């Protein structure tokens, strides 16, 4: 019987020693490939044969594959030891190389988007199989493209415009120092360190931690509020006035390859289902022996009175395999490959980066997974989550490197689904007390990734509208407070100081309307899980087919081929039916 032990991954499949002549040869070959590709520029012609066009695409794939291997090696080596000067230097060197290679082959992308007429584009795409939708999607942006000189002006001004504003926001907020009394000592902390206290078992500490964060943003609301208003106006001026998008959120939807109607449907169902989580907050107050939760108590651990169960690494790995295997042997085999090929880095050690991720470099190579395993039940779920990503990639391993990755809204499907399979499997093996903790933690996560993210997006839609007509920072804060009141109803006591919380959310500044992708991915996985519960083994083939499409099909089209209509509110409601069921189960355990 195999025993799984904590350890580091083996990166030798990507590159041997970076100091070796073999590694230098890998770089040289890649540079030569890119140089050779540049010569194609003079031969580009919309009337070229489809055979020539396919050969060009194959060269793009090959360059991408080789760059991914070298760049992947550098970034994975750095992740496993961020303190190594050698790894840091290699990472910088490879980022520069990646940027040079991208610039050398960029001309083909621009030519395809803007220089090929519709008739020839259709003819050339006919023979491209799984790349057809990808190529169609690329051309979709041509509709919103400006002339080359206008695009150059926008790119040039972006450096001192929207990009500079985002940098300014980061610079100001990352420099904030938070002072908080912990015991008898006043500690100076970063926001990251302070956030740990938001999850403290002591209600007074939770409140102080939140107030310390919010006060700092309130003191600086003039400047960070002004930055936000200018980002929003820039988004509107460029996207709607110049490029002709229908609405501010439409720009993000087209980038994510989803229809406006799908996202409207998703957000309306989230809004309608806020009472489901409100019931949970009432339950949580009981678990914490409180009459009613304050907003400061939202992320309080429900487990403070019950000893949390610990899991060994070997036990955890086998639990995840078992959970996937009960659903499908194919998925279990995909997960086992990560371990058989030693593509997992699991031990906690100084210098290794925090958190967890799954990195898919090319369809030909089994993904690499990084976790920091400490034996908590949360770590077992993290393992299931990241292996879910690895399973997703391997299901699509026969796809081109250009379309192996699922689009953003579908990217969390397999990871969340794997966690649900693990939860289902574990529920039968643990005591009611343990189940209560696990279930409360799980519903906490569902709130944070589904409802909270969708209400963030609803706020952004309203804020963009308000700012476009001219407003004040205090009115934006009033709008946000109103948004929180809708979200929580009477289940949570809200204090006025949370009005400024919107300015603490970096996504609003960095990537407007990004947040709904979390709601989309998690609800999609829950809806698919509900289907599995209804249809049993008959659903397995459908699920694997969805994963194996990678990013080769538009989400609406892909899911409709399996009888799932994501434009319909009914589909999204199935996900909330699952959450509702979990809240009822928690209630019966209390």
Secondary structure by P-SEA (a helix, b strand, c coil): cbbbbbbcccccccccccccaaaaaaaaaaaaaaaaaaaccccccccccaaaaaaaaaaaaaaaaaaaaaaaaaaaaaaaccccaaaaaaaaaaaaaaaaaaaaaaaaaaaaaccccaaaaaaaacccccaaaaaaaaaccccccccaaaaaaaaaaaaccaaaaaaaaaaaaaabbbbbbcccbbbbbcaaaaaaaaacccaaaaaaaaaaaaaaaaaaaaaaaaaaaaaaaaaaaaccccccccccaaaaaaaacccaaaaaaaaaaaaaaaaaaaaaaaaaaaaacccccccccccccccccbbbbbbcaaaaaaaaaaaaaaacaaaaaaaaaaaaacccccccccccccccccccccccccbbbbbbccccaaaaaaaaaaaaaaaaaaaacccccccccccccccaaaaaaaaaaaaaaacccccaaaaaaaaaaaaaaaaaccaaaaaaaaaaaaaaaaaaacccaaaaaaaaaaaaaaaccccccccccccccccccccccccccccaaaaaaaaaaaaaaaaaaaccccaaaaaaaaaaccccccaaaaaaaaccccccaaaaaaaaaaaaaaaaaaaaac
